[in-house]
Amino acid sequence: MIVSVKEKVILGIDPGTNIMGYGVLRVTGTNPEMVAMGVIDLRRAGDTYLKLRHIHQRVLGIIESYLPDELAIEAPFFGKNVQSMLKLGRAQGVAMAAALSRDIPITEYAPLKIKMAITGNGQASKEQVADMLQRMLRFDKSQMPAFMDATDAMAAAYCHYLQMGRPMAEKAYHGWKDFIAKNPDKVKGG
């Protein structure tokens, strides 16, 4: 089903226990645009529980700043060891709890699905995902973040935009004559 969207703000999160990425995407009509992208640096918070508190506070701050309508979050990758998965799952859960406390619906995406949606290749590198996002969202290379976790988060948000169905174009056509009448610049003369 195609959904018509006047404006929607999507927060994307790439969970992490040392660096957590976030990206904010605004969709107006059929146009997605990057609003913000960055990271939550958790490397200085030594204690695991302090990291979780910091994640909660920062995600709430991002939510209050950008007022997202929905959250798209990357699911943990299952190739890591059990301890890493447990830590990553906690970080993801705290970010999700922050969104849920503000009644923001959450959609979780596997890394493979996100990479596939952005690049067409589920095995794409972080650099390939970042480069493709830079092209699709038309932001300057100088805006490319130092940490790819931020672009991974933006990729989650963009994947969600693609999955929610392309918003309907404002123009509706009732056959070829109507199309030609509304788009004379796209039709060559006889």
Contacts in CASP RR format, 6 or more apart in sequence:
PFRMAT RR
TARGET T0000
AUTHOR 0000-0000-0000
METHOD contacts of the structure
MODEL  1
MIVSVKEKVILGIDPGTNIMGYGVLRVTGTNPEMVAMGVIDLRRAGDTYL
KLRHIHQRVLGIIESYLPDELAIEAPFFGKNVQSMLKLGRAQGVAMAAAL
SRDIPITEYAPLKIKMAITGNGQASKEQVADMLQRMLRFDKSQMPAFMDA
TDAMAAAYCHYLQMGRPMAEKAYHGWKDFIAKNPDKVKGG
1 165 0 8 1.000
2 165 0 8 1.000
2 166 0 8 1.000
2 167 0 8 1.000
2 168 0 8 1.000
3 164 0 8 1.000
3 165 0 8 1.000
3 167 0 8 1.000
3 168 0 8 1.000
4 29 0 8 1.000
4 167 0 8 1.000
4 168 0 8 1.000
5 27 0 8 1.000
5 28 0 8 1.000
5 29 0 8 1.000
5 164 0 8 1.000
5 167 0 8 1.000
6 28 0 8 1.000
6 29 0 8 1.000
7 26 0 8 1.000
7 27 0 8 1.000
7 28 0 8 1.000
7 29 0 8 1.000
8 26 0 8 1.000
8 27 0 8 1.000
8 69 0 8 1.000
8 70 0 8 1.000
8 164 0 8 1.000
9 24 0 8 1.000
9 25 0 8 1.000
9 26 0 8 1.000
9 27 0 8 1.000
9 35 0 8 1.000
9 66 0 8 1.000
9 67 0 8 1.000
9 68 0 8 1.000
9 69 0 8 1.000
9 70 0 8 1.000
10 24 0 8 1.000
10 25 0 8 1.000
10 26 0 8 1.000
10 27 0 8 1.000
10 68 0 8 1.000
10 69 0 8 1.000
10 70 0 8 1.000
10 71 0 8 1.000
10 72 0 8 1.000
10 157 0 8 1.000
10 160 0 8 1.000
10 161 0 8 1.000
11 22 0 8 1.000
11 23 0 8 1.000
11 24 0 8 1.000
11 62 0 8 1.000
11 63 0 8 1.000
11 66 0 8 1.000
11 68 0 8 1.000
11 70 0 8 1.000
11 71 0 8 1.000
11 72 0 8 1.000
11 99 0 8 1.000
11 104 0 8 1.000
11 157 0 8 1.000
12 22 0 8 1.000
12 23 0 8 1.000
12 24 0 8 1.000
12 25 0 8 1.000
12 71 0 8 1.000
12 72 0 8 1.000
12 73 0 8 1.000
12 153 0 8 1.000
12 154 0 8 1.000
12 156 0 8 1.000
12 157 0 8 1.000
12 160 0 8 1.000
13 20 0 8 1.000
13 21 0 8 1.000
13 22 0 8 1.000
13 23 0 8 1.000
13 59 0 8 1.000
13 71 0 8 1.000
13 72 0 8 1.000
13 73 0 8 1.000
13 74 0 8 1.000
13 92 0 8 1.000
13 95 0 8 1.000
13 153 0 8 1.000
13 156 0 8 1.000
14 20 0 8 1.000
14 21 0 8 1.000
14 22 0 8 1.000
14 73 0 8 1.000
14 74 0 8 1.000
14 149 0 8 1.000
14 150 0 8 1.000
14 152 0 8 1.000
14 153 0 8 1.000
14 155 0 8 1.000
14 156 0 8 1.000
15 21 0 8 1.000
15 73 0 8 1.000
15 74 0 8 1.000
15 76 0 8 1.000
15 88 0 8 1.000
15 89 0 8 1.000
15 91 0 8 1.000
15 92 0 8 1.000
15 93 0 8 1.000
15 95 0 8 1.000
16 42 0 8 1.000
16 88 0 8 1.000
16 91 0 8 1.000
16 92 0 8 1.000
16 149 0 8 1.000
17 42 0 8 1.000
17 48 0 8 1.000
17 51 0 8 1.000
17 84 0 8 1.000
17 87 0 8 1.000
17 88 0 8 1.000
17 90 0 8 1.000
17 91 0 8 1.000
18 41 0 8 1.000
18 42 0 8 1.000
18 43 0 8 1.000
19 39 0 8 1.000
19 40 0 8 1.000
19 41 0 8 1.000
19 42 0 8 1.000
19 43 0 8 1.000
19 147 0 8 1.000
19 149 0 8 1.000
20 39 0 8 1.000
20 40 0 8 1.000
20 42 0 8 1.000
20 55 0 8 1.000
20 58 0 8 1.000
20 91 0 8 1.000
20 95 0 8 1.000
20 149 0 8 1.000
21 38 0 8 1.000
21 39 0 8 1.000
21 40 0 8 1.000
21 147 0 8 1.000
21 149 0 8 1.000
21 150 0 8 1.000
21 152 0 8 1.000
21 153 0 8 1.000
22 36 0 8 1.000
22 37 0 8 1.000
22 38 0 8 1.000
22 39 0 8 1.000
22 40 0 8 1.000
22 59 0 8 1.000
22 62 0 8 1.000
22 150 0 8 1.000
22 153 0 8 1.000
23 34 0 8 1.000
23 35 0 8 1.000
23 36 0 8 1.000
23 37 0 8 1.000
23 38 0 8 1.000
23 150 0 8 1.000
23 153 0 8 1.000
23 154 0 8 1.000
23 156 0 8 1.000
23 157 0 8 1.000
24 34 0 8 1.000
24 35 0 8 1.000
24 36 0 8 1.000
24 37 0 8 1.000
24 62 0 8 1.000
24 66 0 8 1.000
24 68 0 8 1.000
24 157 0 8 1.000
25 32 0 8 1.000
25 33 0 8 1.000
25 34 0 8 1.000
25 35 0 8 1.000
25 137 0 8 1.000
25 154 0 8 1.000
25 157 0 8 1.000
25 158 0 8 1.000
25 161 0 8 1.000
26 32 0 8 1.000
26 33 0 8 1.000
26 35 0 8 1.000
27 33 0 8 1.000
27 161 0 8 1.000
27 167 0 8 1.000
29 167 0 8 1.000
29 170 0 8 1.000
30 166 0 8 1.000
30 167 0 8 1.000
30 168 0 8 1.000
30 169 0 8 1.000
32 136 0 8 1.000
32 137 0 8 1.000
32 158 0 8 1.000
32 161 0 8 1.000
33 137 0 8 1.000
34 137 0 8 1.000
34 139 0 8 1.000
34 143 0 8 1.000
34 154 0 8 1.000
35 66 0 8 1.000
36 66 0 8 1.000
37 143 0 8 1.000
37 145 0 8 1.000
37 150 0 8 1.000
37 151 0 8 1.000
37 153 0 8 1.000
37 154 0 8 1.000
38 145 0 8 1.000
38 147 0 8 1.000
38 149 0 8 1.000
38 150 0 8 1.000
38 153 0 8 1.000
39 145 0 8 1.000
39 147 0 8 1.000
39 149 0 8 1.000
39 150 0 8 1.000
40 54 0 8 1.000
40 55 0 8 1.000
40 58 0 8 1.000
40 59 0 8 1.000
42 51 0 8 1.000
42 54 0 8 1.000
42 55 0 8 1.000
45 51 0 8 1.000
45 54 0 8 1.000
48 87 0 8 1.000
48 90 0 8 1.000
51 91 0 8 1.000
52 90 0 8 1.000
52 91 0 8 1.000
52 94 0 8 1.000
55 91 0 8 1.000
55 94 0 8 1.000
55 95 0 8 1.000
55 98 0 8 1.000
56 94 0 8 1.000
56 95 0 8 1.000
56 97 0 8 1.000
56 98 0 8 1.000
59 94 0 8 1.000
59 95 0 8 1.000
59 98 0 8 1.000
59 99 0 8 1.000
60 98 0 8 1.000
60 101 0 8 1.000
60 102 0 8 1.000
63 98 0 8 1.000
63 99 0 8 1.000
63 102 0 8 1.000
63 104 0 8 1.000
68 99 0 8 1.000
68 104 0 8 1.000
69 104 0 8 1.000
69 105 0 8 1.000
70 104 0 8 1.000
70 105 0 8 1.000
70 106 0 8 1.000
70 107 0 8 1.000
70 160 0 8 1.000
71 95 0 8 1.000
71 96 0 8 1.000
71 99 0 8 1.000
71 104 0 8 1.000
71 105 0 8 1.000
71 106 0 8 1.000
71 107 0 8 1.000
72 106 0 8 1.000
72 107 0 8 1.000
72 108 0 8 1.000
72 109 0 8 1.000
72 156 0 8 1.000
72 157 0 8 1.000
72 159 0 8 1.000
72 160 0 8 1.000
73 92 0 8 1.000
73 95 0 8 1.000
73 96 0 8 1.000
73 106 0 8 1.000
73 107 0 8 1.000
73 108 0 8 1.000
73 109 0 8 1.000
73 156 0 8 1.000
74 108 0 8 1.000
74 109 0 8 1.000
74 110 0 8 1.000
74 111 0 8 1.000
74 114 0 8 1.000
74 152 0 8 1.000
74 153 0 8 1.000
74 156 0 8 1.000
75 92 0 8 1.000
75 108 0 8 1.000
75 109 0 8 1.000
75 110 0 8 1.000
75 111 0 8 1.000
76 85 0 8 1.000
76 88 0 8 1.000
76 89 0 8 1.000
76 92 0 8 1.000
77 111 0 8 1.000
78 85 0 8 1.000
80 88 0 8 1.000
96 106 0 8 1.000
99 106 0 8 1.000
100 106 0 8 1.000
107 160 0 8 1.000
107 163 0 8 1.000
109 156 0 8 1.000
109 159 0 8 1.000
109 160 0 8 1.000
109 163 0 8 1.000
112 122 0 8 1.000
112 123 0 8 1.000
113 122 0 8 1.000
113 159 0 8 1.000
114 129 0 8 1.000
114 152 0 8 1.000
114 155 0 8 1.000
114 156 0 8 1.000
114 159 0 8 1.000
115 121 0 8 1.000
115 122 0 8 1.000
115 123 0 8 1.000
115 124 0 8 1.000
115 129 0 8 1.000
115 155 0 8 1.000
116 122 0 8 1.000
117 155 0 8 1.000
117 158 0 8 1.000
117 159 0 8 1.000
117 162 0 8 1.000
117 163 0 8 1.000
118 124 0 8 1.000
118 129 0 8 1.000
118 132 0 8 1.000
118 133 0 8 1.000
118 136 0 8 1.000
118 155 0 8 1.000
118 158 0 8 1.000
118 159 0 8 1.000
119 128 0 8 1.000
119 129 0 8 1.000
119 132 0 8 1.000
121 128 0 8 1.000
124 132 0 8 1.000
126 148 0 8 1.000
126 151 0 8 1.000
126 152 0 8 1.000
127 148 0 8 1.000
129 148 0 8 1.000
129 151 0 8 1.000
129 152 0 8 1.000
129 155 0 8 1.000
130 144 0 8 1.000
130 148 0 8 1.000
130 151 0 8 1.000
133 151 0 8 1.000
133 154 0 8 1.000
133 155 0 8 1.000
133 158 0 8 1.000
134 141 0 8 1.000
134 144 0 8 1.000
136 158 0 8 1.000
137 154 0 8 1.000
137 158 0 8 1.000
144 151 0 8 1.000
145 151 0 8 1.000
171 182 0 8 1.000
173 179 0 8 1.000
173 182 0 8 1.000
180 187 0 8 1.000
END
